[in-house]
Amino acid sequence: MATPAPAPAGAGAGAAASPSPPPQLPSPYAELVKSPSGLEKIILRGARNCCAEVYLYGGQVTSWKNDNGEELLFLSNKAIFKPPKAIRGGIPICFPQFGTHGNLEQHGFARNRFWSIDNDPPPLPVNPAIKAFVDLILRPSEEDLKIWPHSFEFRLRVALGPSGDLSLTSRIRNTNIDGRPFSYTFAYHTYFFVSDISEVRVEGLETMDYLDNLKAKERFTEQGDAIVFESEVDKVYLSAPSKIAIIDHEKKKTFVVTKEGLPDAEYKNMLCVEPAAVEKPITLKPGEEWKGRLALSAVPSSYCSGQLDPLKVLQG
């Protein structure tokens, strides 16, 4: 019979391993709670009644409310909070593949993996007025490496500004040690909560070239002075501007979508507007890092002849 090796000096034989320390949230305005489904989520609390909810499952924002407590994101009543199903609604993160632009499952795997709270993120410039934020991190599992054989670190900061604006900042780093670069496509798959879709228009994509996903990704140029909806739409606008306005006439509200590092924008039925990198995949060499940012604000609309002045929104 084998004889057990003696315990190292200074250690008690058979002692239980020390429990790992609980994750520390960097902001007193962020709270880690368990949802009714049993999944953990972070609640960010801003001024007045502004708040946002971020699930560790998927690193996914599922709720964003303004200072009136009004929900601004759409979450399907059929959403399933049970892994491995992705949560339908809010802001799913599409990585390392957007849609079917590759060989992986649709929209990649980041949206149905468990992320961790990042207790020691690299420095990121922050507006000192922003008090409510959380940093998350995703690294590949052994199973992930089998289907997408690249090592990476995906850091995500979700922040709620003092006026209730919501921002998501992504940093993706190639940590391959074999010298190999990798390429990926990406999107913030944002579901907005609006009134009747026939009362909504999108400004800022006029004259843009787009790929029509309902016509085998054929390329066209947008002809209208704004996008309005009479039937299903699923388009990828190429080299889209940094600001896009979504105008909800019935609610007298305008969403302003500001994006950085994301040249494309997909527009779908159910009012998904997705800042994305689709047409030209992003390529990172080992050690390189990419940064992309989405900022959302919701402002009251002022009308003139039933329309919002797009220049005031997009340039103001």
Secondary structure, 3 states (H helix, E strand, C coil): CCCCCCCCCCCCCCCCCCCCCCCCCCCCCEEEEECCCCCEEEEEECCCCCEEEEECECCEEEEEECCCCCECECECCCCCCCCCCCCCECECEEECCCCCCCCCCCCECHHHCECEECCCCCCCCCCCCCCEEEEEEECCCHHHHHHCCCCEEEEEEEEECCCCCEEEEEEEEECCCCCCCEEEEEEECEEECCCCHHHEEEECCCCCEEEEHHHCCEEEECCCCCECCCCCCEEEECCCCCEEEEEECCCCEEEEEEEECCCEEEEECCCEEEEEEEEEEEEECCCCEEEEEEEEEEEECCCECCECCHHHHHHC
